[in-house]
Amino acid sequence: MGTLSFTATVSLDGFAAGPDNDFQFGAPSEEVFRFHVERMDAVSTEILGRKTYELMRYWESEPDGENWGADEHQFARRWNQLEIVVASSTLTPRELTHARSSVVDDLNLGRIRRIVDEAAGEVEIFGPTTAAPAIRAGLVRDFRFFVVPRMLGGGLRALPDGVSLQLDLAESRVFENGFTFLHYRAS
């Protein structure tokens, strides 16, 4: 039986993407990326929305004309070993390119519970929109935020409105580029 976590890169004012849906403000430094590679050891399953799945296809193989470093290769290996569940009403199973992926057209709370119950390790639900119902229902045990020292003034909020949870700080770290990692666990 697994556990459910939510990870997000957020601006200081709480946004995962800016007013124009740009999330490049949170591009990781080498040190932050290395930390991502290491933390992926605990993850066995990813739950993603369609847009995030399409973005993460990048990690299925090294693009022509690019030369990945050791960390990029290691992240790609780990990514390709994960079980990937894509929440989409428009994507079909034939359109999936990740070898260990499946698509669900209705990511309801019962389905999320089954995915977590059947997982061998941590299940990371990725993306504020995809994660919002699980956060509201109190299903998420671990919250991991990479806080970027920047204010965006608007955009896609990292956390849904109307949620009240007691969290305990489990881990924190400040990186050389000013990013702060905060890991909270639901009480």
Disulfide bonds with the S-S distance in Angstrom:
none
